[in-house]
Amino acid sequence: MGKYQLDSKGKMAVSKYHEKNIPAAFDKKKQLEKIRTEYLKKRQEQTEK
């Protein structure tokens, strides 16, 4: 097996760490998508005038 194996306590700590850090990345992606759509809407309104 691997050189560095985690016991059940270590696995729990790793999973908690990843649960805390994953949502921040998704929030950034959602925020960027939101900003992008707003920009495209403004851009489309300007070109229609």
C-alpha positions in Angstrom: 0.0 0.0 0.0 1.0 3.6 0.3 3.8 5.0 2.5 1.5 7.6 4.1 -1.8 6.0 5.2 -4.3 7.8 7.3 -6.2 6.2 10.1 -9.9 6.9 10.5 -9.3 10.0 12.6 -7.0 11.4 10.0 -9.4 10.7 7.2 -12.1 12.6 9.1 -9.8 15.6 9.5 -9.0 15.6 5.7 -12.6 15.4 4.7 -13.6 18.2 7.0 -10.8 20.3 5.6 -12.0 19.8 2.0 -15.6 20.4 2.9 -14.7 23.8 4.3 -12.6 24.8 1.3 -14.6 23.5 -1.6 -17.6 25.9 -1.4 -15.4 29.0 -1.6 -14.1 27.9 -5.0 -17.7 27.3 -6.3 -18.8 30.7 -4.9 -16.0 32.4 -6.9 -17.1 30.6 -10.1 -20.7 31.5 -9.5 -19.8 35.1 -8.8 -17.7 35.4 -12.0 -20.5 33.9 -14.0 -22.9 36.4 -12.5 -20.6 39.3 -13.3 -20.1 38.0 -16.9 -23.9 37.7 -17.6 -24.5 41.3 -16.2 -21.7 42.6 -18.4 -23.1 40.9 -21.5 -26.5 42.3 -20.8 -25.2 45.8 -20.5 -23.1 45.3 -23.6 -26.2 44.1 -25.6 -28.3 47.1 -24.4 -25.6 49.5 -25.6 -25.4 47.9 -29.0 -29.2 48.0 -29.4 -29.2 51.8 -29.0 
